[in-house]
Amino acid sequence: MAQAGAFAPMQGGRRAFLAAGGAAAILVTGCAQLSGGSSTPKSTDNWSGRMSLRIESEPVQTFAALFELRGSAEAGDLTLTTPIGSTLAQLHWAPGEALLKDGSKTRRFDSVDELIEAATGAAIPVGALFGWLAGRNEPVPGWKPDLAQLGSGRLQAVRESPSPRADLRIVFERS
């Protein structure tokens, strides 16, 4: 896994880095600033750490960031930051809404899955991600989670299909 960084490129050129960084910034910028209303997650499920995502597209997109994930698959917030604490992006979802704020622009999506796919280029199964982090091997077509290192605070999940292949790696603490 790459060192935590502000979507620091692990491989690929500047164009891939900028595309991935821009996508990631779009991904999460809406959450913290948009949360606070009645749809704010009430769950005690909270994870923080580092994440990286490698999408084997042309060109390959690879980025990494620090993250805080709160809530559940139904209602939650995801915040991505740089190592010095600057917010890159925020994502907020609740029943009937999936919001992404990029600077002064807010984008709305029909579901959190659509939002994440639009932002990262990979359809990351948010519902299963919460289960995987909790130690449940929830099946998702095309995805293969490796839960063997959860006790060490590590999760890897690979999407083989549909293309492009995606490799999600998370180093986390649960709070």
FIBA-153998 format. One record per atom (N, C-alpha, C): x, y, z; residue in three letters. Coordinates in nm, 3 decimals. Layout:
<nodes>
east|north|up|residu
X|Y|Z|ALA .
...
</nodes>
This chain:
<nodes>
east|north|up|residu
0.083|-0.118|0.000|MET .
0.000|0.000|0.000|MET .
0.087|0.123|0.000|MET .
0.046|0.224|-0.069|ALA .
0.123|0.347|-0.077|ALA .
0.114|0.422|0.054|ALA .
0.209|0.505|0.077|GLN .
0.206|0.591|0.193|GLN .
0.089|0.686|0.180|GLN .
0.032|0.726|0.294|ALA .
-0.081|0.818|0.290|ALA .
-0.036|0.948|0.227|ALA .
-0.120|1.002|0.144|GLY .
-0.086|1.128|0.079|GLY .
-0.211|1.187|0.019|GLY .
-0.201|1.306|-0.023|ALA .
-0.313|1.375|-0.083|ALA .
-0.334|1.321|-0.222|ALA .
-0.389|1.201|-0.230|PHE .
-0.406|1.133|-0.355|PHE .
-0.273|1.128|-0.427|PHE .
-0.168|1.099|-0.351|ALA .
-0.035|1.092|-0.409|ALA .
-0.029|0.981|-0.511|ALA .
0.023|1.010|-0.628|PRO .
0.027|0.905|-0.730|PRO .
0.124|0.797|-0.690|PRO .
0.081|0.672|-0.706|MET .
0.169|0.561|-0.677|MET .
0.236|0.516|-0.805|MET .
0.170|0.529|-0.917|GLN .
0.225|0.499|-1.048|GLN .
0.150|0.585|-1.147|GLN .
0.205|0.600|-1.266|GLY .
0.136|0.676|-1.370|GLY .
0.187|0.817|-1.375|GLY .
0.143|0.889|-1.476|GLY .
0.190|1.023|-1.500|GLY .
0.110|1.128|-1.430|GLY .
0.151|1.251|-1.455|ARG .
0.085|1.367|-1.395|ARG .
-0.062|1.374|-1.434|ARG .
-0.094|1.343|-1.558|ARG .
-0.233|1.348|-1.604|ARG .
-0.320|1.252|-1.524|ARG .
-0.272|1.129|-1.502|ALA .
-0.349|1.032|-1.423|ALA .
-0.365|1.080|-1.281|ALA .
-0.258|1.140|-1.226|PHE .
-0.264|1.193|-1.090|PHE .
-0.367|1.303|-1.079|PHE .
-0.364|1.396|-1.174|LEU .
-0.460|1.506|-1.169|LEU .
-0.602|1.455|-1.189|LEU .
-0.622|1.361|-1.278|ALA .
-0.756|1.305|-1.299|ALA .
-0.806|1.234|-1.173|ALA .
-0.719|1.153|-1.114|ALA .
-0.759|1.080|-0.994|ALA .
-0.782|1.176|-0.878|ALA .
-0.693|1.274|-0.863|GLY .
-0.709|1.371|-0.756|GLY .
-0.835|1.452|-0.772|GLY .
-0.863|1.493|-0.895|GLY .
-0.986|1.568|-0.920|GLY .
-1.108|1.484|-0.892|GLY .
-1.104|1.358|-0.935|ALA .
-1.217|1.269|-0.909|ALA .
-1.236|1.249|-0.761|ALA .
-1.128|1.231|-0.690|ALA .
-1.138|1.210|-0.546|ALA .
-1.189|1.335|-0.476|ALA .
-1.143|1.450|-0.520|ALA .
-1.191|1.574|-0.459|ALA .
-1.340|1.588|-0.483|ALA .
-1.384|1.553|-0.601|ILE .
-1.527|1.558|-0.631|ILE .
-1.601|1.458|-0.544|ILE .
-1.539|1.342|-0.523|LEU .
-1.602|1.235|-0.446|LEU .
-1.649|1.279|-0.310|LEU .
-1.565|1.344|-0.236|VAL .
-1.595|1.358|-0.096|VAL .
-1.620|1.500|-0.049|VAL .
-1.609|1.600|-0.130|THR .
-1.615|1.736|-0.083|THR .
-1.751|1.773|-0.025|THR .
-1.856|1.703|-0.052|GLY .
-1.988|1.741|-0.005|GLY .
-2.025|1.698|0.133|GLY .
-1.955|1.607|0.198|CYS .
-2.007|1.542|0.318|CYS .
-2.010|1.627|0.443|CYS .
-1.896|1.667|0.494|ALA .
-1.893|1.732|0.625|ALA .
-1.968|1.864|0.622|ALA .
-1.953|1.940|0.515|GLN .
-2.021|2.068|0.509|GLN .
-2.170|2.050|0.488|GLN .
-2.210|1.940|0.428|LEU .
-2.351|1.917|0.402|LEU .
-2.420|1.846|0.517|LEU .
-2.342|1.778|0.602|SER .
-2.403|1.706|0.712|SER .
-2.436|1.802|0.825|SER .
-2.506|1.750|0.923|GLY .
-2.542|1.832|1.037|GLY .
-2.692|1.839|1.054|GLY .
-2.767|1.806|0.953|GLY .
-2.911|1.805|0.963|GLY .
-2.960|1.675|1.022|GLY .
-3.090|1.649|1.006|SER .
-3.148|1.530|1.064|SER .
-3.100|1.402|0.996|SER .
-3.038|1.414|0.878|SER .
-2.991|1.294|0.810|SER .
-2.846|1.259|0.846|SER .
-2.786|1.331|0.941|THR .
-2.651|1.299|0.984|THR .
-2.651|1.160|1.047|THR .
-2.552|1.078|1.016|PRO .
-2.548|0.942|1.071|PRO .
-2.550|0.942|1.223|PRO .
-2.631|0.857|1.280|LYS .
-2.638|0.843|1.425|LYS .
-2.563|0.720|1.472|LYS .
-2.515|0.640|1.377|SER .
-2.447|0.516|1.408|SER .
-2.314|0.541|1.477|SER .
-2.267|0.442|1.553|THR .
-2.137|0.453|1.615|THR .
-2.029|0.388|1.530|THR .
-2.063|0.346|1.407|ASP .
-1.964|0.288|1.318|ASP .
-1.878|0.398|1.259|ASP .
-1.751|0.402|1.303|ASN .
-1.656|0.502|1.257|ASN .
-1.523|0.435|1.229|ASN .
-1.467|0.465|1.114|TRP .
-1.335|0.415|1.078|TRP .
-1.253|0.532|1.028|TRP .
-1.123|0.525|1.051|SER .
-1.032|0.625|0.996|SER .
-0.902|0.557|0.961|SER .
-0.828|0.618|0.871|GLY .
-0.701|0.561|0.830|GLY .
-0.658|0.611|0.694|GLY .
-0.597|0.520|0.617|ARG .
-0.548|0.551|0.483|ARG .
-0.617|0.459|0.384|ARG .
-0.641|0.512|0.265|MET .
-0.698|0.428|0.160|MET .
-0.628|0.459|0.029|MET .
-0.623|0.358|-0.056|SER .
-0.575|0.378|-0.192|SER .
-0.665|0.302|-0.286|SER .
-0.675|0.353|-0.405|LEU .
-0.755|0.290|-0.508|LEU .
-0.677|0.296|-0.637|LEU .
-0.661|0.181|-0.699|ARG .
-0.593|0.173|-0.828|ARG .
-0.694|0.121|-0.929|ARG .
-0.717|0.199|-1.032|ILE .
-0.809|0.162|-1.138|ILE .
-0.726|0.137|-1.262|ILE .
-0.731|0.015|-1.312|GLU .
-0.648|-0.023|-1.426|GLU .
-0.715|0.017|-1.557|GLU .
-0.740|0.146|-1.569|SER .
-0.797|0.202|-1.692|SER .
-0.681|0.249|-1.779|SER .
-0.713|0.315|-1.887|GLU .
-0.609|0.369|-1.975|GLU .
-0.622|0.519|-1.978|GLU .
-0.538|0.598|-1.915|PRO .
-0.424|0.553|-1.836|PRO .
-0.468|0.503|-1.699|PRO .
-0.378|0.431|-1.633|VAL .
-0.405|0.381|-1.498|VAL .
-0.427|0.501|-1.405|VAL .
-0.530|0.492|-1.322|GLN .
-0.557|0.596|-1.222|GLN .
-0.525|0.538|-1.085|GLN .
-0.444|0.609|-1.010|THR .
-0.404|0.562|-0.878|THR .
-0.398|0.681|-0.784|THR .
-0.463|0.668|-0.669|PHE .
-0.453|0.775|-0.572|PHE .
-0.467|0.720|-0.431|PHE .
-0.428|0.803|-0.334|ALA .
-0.435|0.764|-0.193|ALA .
-0.470|0.887|-0.110|ALA .
-0.531|0.865|0.004|ALA .
-0.569|0.974|0.094|ALA .
-0.593|0.921|0.233|ALA .
-0.595|1.011|0.329|LEU .
-0.643|0.978|0.462|LEU .
-0.796|0.984|0.455|LEU .
-0.863|0.904|0.538|PHE .
-1.009|0.905|0.533|PHE .
-1.070|0.893|0.671|PHE .
-1.193|0.940|0.681|GLU .
-1.281|0.916|0.796|GLU .
-1.415|0.873|0.738|GLU .
-1.462|0.758|0.782|LEU .
-1.589|0.702|0.735|LEU .
-1.679|0.686|0.856|LEU .
-1.799|0.744|0.849|ARG .
-1.893|0.740|0.960|ARG .
-2.030|0.698|0.909|ARG .
-2.102|0.626|0.994|GLY .
-2.240|0.594|0.964|GLY .
-2.261|0.452|0.921|GLY .
-2.340|0.435|0.816|SER .
-2.376|0.303|0.766|SER .
-2.396|0.313|0.615|SER .
-2.430|0.202|0.556|ALA .
-2.458|0.202|0.412|ALA .
-2.581|0.287|0.380|ALA .
-2.670|0.302|0.475|GLU .
-2.793|0.378|0.453|GLU .
-2.773|0.528|0.468|GLU .
-2.691|0.570|0.563|ALA .
-2.668|0.713|0.589|ALA .
-2.528|0.729|0.645|ALA .
-2.448|0.809|0.577|GLY .
-2.312|0.824|0.623|GLY .
-2.238|0.941|0.564|GLY .
-2.115|0.953|0.607|ASP .
-2.025|1.057|0.561|ASP .
-1.889|0.995|0.536|ASP .
-1.821|1.040|0.433|LEU .
-1.685|1.000|0.404|LEU .
-1.607|1.128|0.377|LEU .
-1.497|1.146|0.449|THR .
-1.413|1.262|0.431|THR .
-1.274|1.216|0.394|THR .
-1.218|1.275|0.290|LEU .
-1.082|1.247|0.247|LEU .
-0.997|1.371|0.271|LEU .
-0.879|1.351|0.329|THR .
-0.792|1.464|0.361|THR .
-0.648|1.435|0.323|THR .
-0.569|1.541|0.321|THR .
-0.425|1.530|0.302|THR .
-0.362|1.494|0.436|THR .
-0.235|1.454|0.438|PRO .
-0.168|1.423|0.564|PRO .
-0.161|1.541|0.662|PRO .
-0.168|1.664|0.611|ILE .
-0.163|1.779|0.701|ILE .
-0.302|1.828|0.741|ILE .
-0.405|1.755|0.698|GLY .
-0.540|1.784|0.743|GLY .
-0.626|1.868|0.651|GLY .
-0.577|1.903|0.534|SER .
-0.660|1.979|0.440|SER .
-0.765|1.886|0.379|SER .
-0.888|1.930|0.378|THR .
-0.996|1.849|0.324|THR .
-0.988|1.848|0.172|THR .
-0.983|1.729|0.115|LEU .
-0.985|1.713|-0.030|LEU .
-1.128|1.704|-0.080|LEU .
-1.210|1.627|-0.009|ALA .
-1.346|1.605|-0.055|ALA .
-1.429|1.548|0.057|ALA .
-1.559|1.567|0.045|GLN .
-1.654|1.513|0.142|GLN .
-1.774|1.459|0.066|GLN .
-1.826|1.350|0.118|LEU .
-1.943|1.286|0.059|LEU .
-2.043|1.262|0.169|LEU .
-2.169|1.290|0.140|HIS .
-2.276|1.267|0.237|HIS .
-2.388|1.192|0.167|HIS .
-2.438|1.089|0.233|TRP .
-2.552|1.016|0.177|TRP .
-2.651|0.982|0.287|TRP .
-2.775|0.974|0.249|ALA .
-2.886|0.939|0.336|ALA .
-2.998|0.891|0.244|ALA .
-3.104|0.832|0.300|PRO .
-3.213|0.787|0.212|PRO .
-3.261|0.901|0.121|PRO .
-3.258|0.876|-0.008|GLY .
-3.305|0.974|-0.104|GLY .
-3.205|1.080|-0.144|GLY .
-3.081|1.077|-0.090|GLU .
-2.985|1.177|-0.130|GLU .
-2.842|1.124|-0.128|GLU .
-2.766|1.172|-0.223|ALA .
-2.622|1.145|-0.229|ALA .
-2.561|1.274|-0.281|ALA .
-2.489|1.342|-0.195|LEU .
-2.441|1.476|-0.226|LEU .
-2.289|1.483|-0.230|LEU .
-2.242|1.559|-0.325|LEU .
-2.101|1.580|-0.343|LEU .
-2.078|1.728|-0.365|LEU .
-1.997|1.787|-0.280|LYS .
-1.969|1.929|-0.293|LYS .
-1.825|1.948|-0.333|LYS .
-1.806|2.025|-0.440|ASP .
-1.673|2.058|-0.489|ASP .
-1.663|2.209|-0.489|ASP .
-1.595|2.264|-0.389|GLY .
-1.589|2.409|-0.376|GLY .
-1.729|2.462|-0.349|GLY .
-1.777|2.548|-0.437|SER .
-1.911|2.605|-0.420|SER .
-2.016|2.529|-0.498|SER .
-1.976|2.424|-0.569|LYS .
-2.070|2.348|-0.653|LYS .
-2.111|2.219|-0.582|LYS .
-2.241|2.194|-0.574|THR .
-2.293|2.070|-0.517|THR .
-2.357|1.988|-0.627|THR .
-2.319|1.861|-0.632|ARG .
-2.377|1.769|-0.729|ARG .
-2.460|1.666|-0.653|ARG .
-2.572|1.631|-0.711|ARG .
-2.662|1.532|-0.651|ARG .
-2.667|1.408|-0.740|ARG .
-2.675|1.292|-0.675|PHE .
-2.684|1.166|-0.746|PHE .
-2.800|1.085|-0.690|PHE .
-2.846|0.988|-0.766|ASP .
-2.958|0.905|-0.723|ASP .
-2.920|0.808|-0.612|ASP .
-2.791|0.771|-0.605|SER .
-2.747|0.678|-0.502|SER .
-2.601|0.704|-0.469|SER .
-2.559|0.655|-0.354|VAL .
-2.418|0.669|-0.316|VAL .
-2.330|0.589|-0.410|VAL .
-2.379|0.476|-0.459|ASP .
-2.300|0.397|-0.553|ASP .
-2.273|0.474|-0.683|ASP .
-2.375|0.543|-0.735|GLU .
-2.357|0.625|-0.855|GLU .
-2.259|0.739|-0.828|GLU .
-2.270|0.798|-0.712|LEU .
-2.181|0.908|-0.674|LEU .
-2.036|0.863|-0.671|LEU .
-2.011|0.751|-0.606|ILE .
-1.873|0.702|-0.595|ILE .
-1.819|0.661|-0.731|ILE .
-1.901|0.598|-0.812|GLU .
-1.854|0.559|-0.946|GLU .
-1.823|0.682|-1.030|GLU .
-1.908|0.783|-1.023|ALA .
-1.883|0.905|-1.100|ALA .
-1.755|0.974|-1.053|ALA .
-1.727|0.968|-0.925|ALA .
-1.612|1.038|-0.869|ALA .
-1.481|0.962|-0.885|ALA .
-1.485|0.830|-0.878|THR .
-1.360|0.753|-0.878|THR .
-1.337|0.674|-1.005|THR .
-1.441|0.652|-1.082|GLY .
-1.429|0.567|-1.200|GLY .
-1.449|0.420|-1.169|GLY .
-1.468|0.387|-1.042|ALA .
-1.490|0.249|-1.000|ALA .
-1.615|0.241|-0.915|ALA .
-1.697|0.142|-0.942|ALA .
-1.818|0.120|-0.861|ALA .
-1.778|0.045|-0.734|ALA .
-1.756|0.118|-0.627|ILE .
-1.718|0.059|-0.499|ILE .
-1.847|0.030|-0.422|ILE .
-1.871|-0.094|-0.382|PRO .
-1.996|-0.130|-0.314|PRO .
-1.997|-0.083|-0.169|PRO .
-2.058|0.032|-0.146|VAL .
-2.056|0.093|-0.014|VAL .
-2.120|0.003|0.092|VAL .
-2.233|-0.057|0.059|GLY .
-2.299|-0.145|0.157|GLY .
-2.208|-0.259|0.199|GLY .
-2.144|-0.323|0.103|ALA .
-2.052|-0.432|0.134|ALA .
-1.929|-0.381|0.207|ALA .
-1.883|-0.262|0.174|LEU .
-1.764|-0.206|0.240|LEU .
-1.784|-0.197|0.391|LEU .
-1.901|-0.151|0.434|PHE .
-1.929|-0.146|0.578|PHE .
-1.926|-0.287|0.637|PHE .
-1.983|-0.383|0.566|GLY .
-1.981|-0.522|0.613|GLY .
-1.840|-0.577|0.619|GLY .
-1.760|-0.552|0.516|TRP .
-1.622|-0.600|0.513|TRP .
-1.543|-0.543|0.629|TRP .
-1.558|-0.412|0.653|LEU .
-1.486|-0.349|0.765|LEU .
-1.528|-0.407|0.899|LEU .
-1.653|-0.454|0.907|ALA .
-1.704|-0.514|1.030|ALA .
-1.672|-0.664|1.037|ALA .
-1.602|-0.717|0.934|GLY .
-1.562|-0.856|0.937|GLY .
-1.658|-0.954|0.871|GLY .
-1.758|-0.904|0.800|ARG .
-1.853|-0.991|0.731|ARG .
-1.814|-1.001|0.584|ARG .
-1.804|-1.122|0.535|ASN .
-1.767|-1.145|0.395|ASN .
-1.893|-1.136|0.309|ASN .
-1.939|-1.014|0.288|GLU .
-2.060|-0.993|0.211|GLU .
-2.028|-1.004|0.062|GLU .
-2.095|-1.096|-0.008|PRO .
-2.064|-1.116|-0.149|PRO .
-2.115|-1.002|-0.237|PRO .
-2.033|-0.964|-0.332|VAL .
-2.069|-0.865|-0.433|VAL .
-2.017|-0.919|-0.566|VAL .
-2.103|-0.933|-0.666|PRO .
-2.056|-0.985|-0.795|PRO .
-1.936|-0.907|-0.847|PRO .
-1.831|-0.979|-0.883|GLY .
-1.711|-0.919|-0.939|GLY .
-1.605|-0.880|-0.839|GLY .
-1.643|-0.868|-0.710|TRP .
-1.550|-0.824|-0.606|TRP .
-1.501|-0.942|-0.523|TRP .
-1.375|-0.938|-0.484|LYS .
-1.315|-1.038|-0.397|LYS .
-1.249|-0.967|-0.279|LYS .
-1.316|-0.963|-0.163|PRO .
-1.253|-0.901|-0.047|PRO .
-1.158|-0.999|0.022|PRO .
-1.049|-0.947|0.074|ASP .
-0.955|-1.026|0.154|ASP .
-0.965|-0.973|0.297|ASP .
-1.032|-1.049|0.382|LEU .
-1.056|-1.007|0.520|LEU .
-0.954|-1.069|0.617|LEU .
-0.854|-1.139|0.566|ALA .
-0.759|-1.211|0.651|ALA .
-0.681|-1.120|0.744|ALA .
-0.662|-0.994|0.708|GLN .
-0.580|-0.904|0.791|GLN .
-0.663|-0.799|0.864|GLN .
-0.793|-0.821|0.877|LEU .
-0.877|-0.724|0.947|LEU .
-0.830|-0.701|1.090|LEU .
-0.783|-0.807|1.157|GLY .
-0.734|-0.793|1.293|GLY .
-0.615|-0.699|1.303|GLY .
-0.543|-0.684|1.194|SER .
-0.429|-0.591|1.188|SER .
-0.470|-0.457|1.129|SER .
-0.600|-0.437|1.109|GLY .
-0.647|-0.310|1.056|GLY .
-0.621|-0.292|0.907|GLY .
-0.628|-0.402|0.832|ARG .
-0.603|-0.394|0.687|ARG .
-0.714|-0.467|0.612|ARG .
-0.757|-0.405|0.503|LEU .
-0.857|-0.464|0.415|LEU .
-0.814|-0.441|0.272|LEU .
-0.827|-0.544|0.191|GLN .
-0.805|-0.530|0.047|GLN .
-0.924|-0.593|-0.022|GLN .
-0.971|-0.526|-0.126|ALA .
-1.079|-0.581|-0.209|ALA .
-1.045|-0.551|-0.354|ALA .
-1.058|-0.653|-0.437|VAL .
-1.027|-0.640|-0.579|VAL .
-1.154|-0.664|-0.660|VAL .
-1.178|-0.574|-0.756|ARG .
-1.289|-0.595|-0.849|ARG .
-1.230|-0.646|-0.980|ARG .
-1.268|-0.767|-1.015|GLU .
-1.222|-0.828|-1.139|GLU .
-1.315|-0.796|-1.256|GLU .
-1.443|-0.781|-1.227|SER .
-1.538|-0.748|-1.332|SER .
-1.651|-0.663|-1.273|SER .
-1.709|-0.574|-1.350|PRO .
-1.672|-0.544|-1.487|PRO .
-1.542|-0.465|-1.494|PRO .
-1.485|-0.462|-1.612|SER .
-1.362|-0.386|-1.634|SER .
-1.390|-0.238|-1.620|SER .
-1.292|-0.159|-1.583|PRO .
-1.154|-0.196|-1.556|PRO .
-1.139|-0.256|-1.417|PRO .
-1.033|-0.334|-1.399|ARG .
-1.001|-0.393|-1.269|ARG .
-0.972|-0.281|-1.171|ARG .
-1.016|-0.299|-1.047|ALA .
-0.992|-0.200|-0.942|ALA .
-0.938|-0.271|-0.819|ALA .
-0.843|-0.208|-0.752|ASP .
-0.781|-0.262|-0.632|ASP .
-0.794|-0.158|-0.521|ASP .
-0.875|-0.189|-0.421|LEU .
-0.899|-0.100|-0.308|LEU .
-0.823|-0.153|-0.188|LEU .
-0.742|-0.067|-0.126|ARG .
-0.665|-0.106|-0.007|ARG .
-0.691|-0.004|0.103|ARG .
-0.718|-0.057|0.221|ILE .
-0.751|0.030|0.334|ILE .
-0.671|-0.017|0.456|ILE .
-0.607|0.079|0.522|VAL .
-0.544|0.057|0.653|VAL .
-0.624|0.143|0.749|VAL .
-0.681|0.083|0.854|PHE .
-0.781|0.155|0.934|PHE .
-0.772|0.127|1.083|PHE .
-0.839|0.215|1.156|GLU .
-0.870|0.197|1.298|GLU .
-1.019|0.218|1.312|GLU .
-1.080|0.143|1.398|ARG .
-1.222|0.161|1.425|ARG .
-1.236|0.236|1.557|ARG .
-1.320|0.338|1.556|SER .
-1.339|0.416|1.679|SER .
-1.482|0.409|1.728|SER .
</nodes>
